[in-house]
Amino acid sequence: MIIEKLYLKAKTIEQAIYEANEHVDSFRYIAGGTDVLVNKFQGNEESSYLIDISGIEELKNTFLIGNSLAIGALVRLDDLKKNKHILQHFPVLLEAAHSVASPMIRKTATLGGNLLCENRCSFYNQSEWWREAVGYCLKCDGEICIATGGKKNCFSKFVSDTAVALISMNASIEVIENSSPSIVPLESIYTGDGVNPRKFNKTAIIKSIHIPINEGFKSVYKKLRQRESLEFSSLTTAVTLNKAGKIKIVLGGVDPKPVVVEGTTKDDKNELIKQAVKMARIVDNDVYSREYRKEMISVYLNRSFEELN
Ligand SMILES: Cc1cc2nc3c(=O)[nH]c(=O)nc-3n(C[C@H](O)[C@H](O)[C@H](O)COP(=O)(O)OP(=O)(O)OC[C@H]3O[C@@H](n4cnc5c(N)ncnc54)[C@H](O)[C@@H]3O)c2cc1C
């Protein structure tokens, strides 16, 4: 009789990747588990084998490397504030992390897990019987996007709040894939396709998140949600200005991927804002209407530019 594996607590990155490759169709890594397990209970996550990476020490280190700070992927959101470099150089990351979920979840949730948390949609994040009753959408192997009344694309929302702040500061991630490391810009891993929102090999592991340290970042972060706790984003904005006068606007919660607009202090702010509003493919898949969220992009970005001055 073959006994199917259900759970493994990996001790090293190599062991985790080896096991993942051995069970490529049926596994999922689990770090804090605050996203994976909720999706599993809702029947949106089908992997039968969980490879727990939370005990891998190498993924917990935070250190300076060249001109960047490398933050271990397993650092818990609530622990980010304990690092003096993050406190001094990247307060926007702390603000974003603090806006995630609730105090208890932040004590379990990791930074790496947050970057890969699953997209959300009011027609997808429901119980199995609810989804069956309404009719399965594209993201649950259905034929059409219900939120748009029948489109053939999925517009589930990108909701990682820390990614919005990190991308605004040009963060990159160190990825280990079959034991070879590579460093890629964080924003490059998001596809814009709500069904498969990341072009990230399932067996790959994020080792650390790198943020340039000498850029003199000034950032403003805002998040729209129904309650000040527990709610996923209806709109997240980060606007970051570096000491060379470069501006980066990043939006979350309004498109299947982060919306990114870059400019400089010489550009017309209204044009940059217009560009961001135009790029956001908002549909009615949230508690707030599409029109309201679209309007709020301009409101938040205008306020952010005022605060940056
Ligand atoms: C009630 C509630 C409210 C929430 N609100 C928010 C919110 O407001 N904003 C928000 O951004 N999130 C929110 N979340 C989602 C989630 O809690 C966070 O995104 C959290 O940071 C995920 O981290 P984790 O360590 O628990 O990830 P896990 O659940 O362990 O993993 C998430 C995904 O990342 C993968 N993964 C994890 N670590 C790695 C790694 N190092 N390398 C490769 N793959 C990895 C897993 O395989 C999985 O696919 C909420 C969740 C709940 C339950």
The ligand as a Gaussian input file, in Angstrom:
#p B3LYP/6-31G(d) Opt

LIG

0 1
 C       -8.397000      37.445000       7.588000
 C       -7.201000      37.666000       6.704000
 C       -6.909000      38.956000       6.312000
 C       -5.805000      39.184000       5.487000
 N       -5.540000      40.458000       5.118000
 C       -4.492000      40.716000       4.319000
 C       -4.220000      42.047000       3.926000
 O       -4.880000      42.988000       4.337000
 N       -3.162000      42.261000       3.099000
 C       -2.384000      41.241000       2.633000
 O       -1.417000      41.524000       1.910000
 N       -2.621000      39.965000       2.979000
 C       -3.652000      39.674000       3.818000
 N       -3.904000      38.380000       4.186000
 C       -3.198000      37.280000       3.532000
 C       -2.017000      36.685000       4.311000
 O       -2.263000      36.656000       5.693000
 C       -0.744000      37.449000       4.079000
 O       -0.580000      37.690000       2.712000
 C        0.488000      36.760000       4.649000
 O        1.571000      37.664000       4.638000
 C        0.906000      35.502000       3.922000
 O        2.108000      35.022000       4.509000
 P        2.239000      33.530000       5.047000
 O        3.623000      33.347000       5.545000
 O        1.163000      33.177000       5.997000
 O        2.030000      32.764000       3.682000
 P        1.569000      31.266000       3.404000
 O        0.107000      31.150000       3.557000
 O        2.400000      30.306000       4.147000
 O        1.979000      31.180000       1.857000
 C        1.411000      32.013000       0.876000
 C        1.944000      31.589000      -0.507000
 O        3.332000      31.856000      -0.584000
 C        4.081000      30.655000      -0.843000
 N        5.311000      30.854000      -0.084000
 C        5.418000      31.314000       1.184000
 N        6.704000      31.571000       1.482000
 C        7.425000      31.258000       0.386000
 C        8.819000      31.319000       0.063000
 N        9.734000      31.798000       0.914000
 N        9.195000      30.897000      -1.179000
 C        8.282000      30.426000      -2.076000
 N        6.971000      30.362000      -1.826000
 C        6.542000      30.778000      -0.611000
 C        3.172000      29.517000      -0.407000
 O        3.438000      28.321000      -1.107000
 C        1.816000      30.092000      -0.772000
 O        1.584000      29.908000      -2.156000
 C       -4.981000      38.110000       5.045000
 C       -5.288000      36.814000       5.467000
 C       -6.372000      36.588000       6.287000
 C       -6.664000      35.198000       6.735000

